[in-house]
Amino acid sequence: MSFVSNDELIDAAQAVLNPHKVNGRLFGDVASTLVTDTGNRYSGVCIDTPCGMGFCAEHAAIAAMVTGREYRIAKIVAVWRNDEGALHVLPPCGRCRQFIREIDPDNLDTEVVLDRQRAVPLRELLPFAEWPQPLD
C-alpha cells in the first residue's frame, strides 16, 4: 500500500526525536511520523504530563495531518531511544490504535511499522474493530 519504506519513515521520525525536560516534565522522548495516502508526511512528539492528560506522539502527528485537512494514513511509525542510545520502534498503544481508526474508517488498512522489515495493517493490531451485531 505505501510507497515509503519502513527505513525512510523510521528515519523521518528519528529526525524529530528530541527528548528534553521542562520544569521536570519530559517532552519529545517518543516521535512519530506518518505518511498519508497522498504521500504527505506529518510528524509529532509525545507530551508527558504528571496528571495523565498528555498525549502520544502518534496523536501529535495525526493532529498535524488533520490540520493539513487529510485523514487517511497509509503508514505510521513511532520511535524511542533508550538510555544507552539504542533506537526502538514502538507499536501504538491501544488508545492510539483506536484513535487512528476513528479518524477515518479506511485507516484499518494503515500499515503500522513494527520494525525495519515488518509492518502490519492496523486491523491486525485492533481485532474486533467492527461494531458488534445486536444480541436480539
Sequence and secondary structure as in RCSB ss.txt:
>XXXX:A:sequence
MSFVSNDELIDAAQAVLNPHKVNGRLFGDVASTLVTDTGNRYSGVCIDTPCGMGFCAEHAAIAAMVTGREYRIAK
IVAVWRNDEGALHVLPPCGRCRQFIREIDPDNLDTEVVLDRQRAVPLRELLPFAEWPQPLD
>XXXX:A:secstr
  SS HHHHHHHHHHH   EEETTEEEEEEEEEEEETTS EEEEEEE  TTS  B HHHHHHHHHHHTT   EEE
EEEEEE TT  EEE    HHHHHHHHHH GGGGG EEE SSS EEEHHHHS S S      
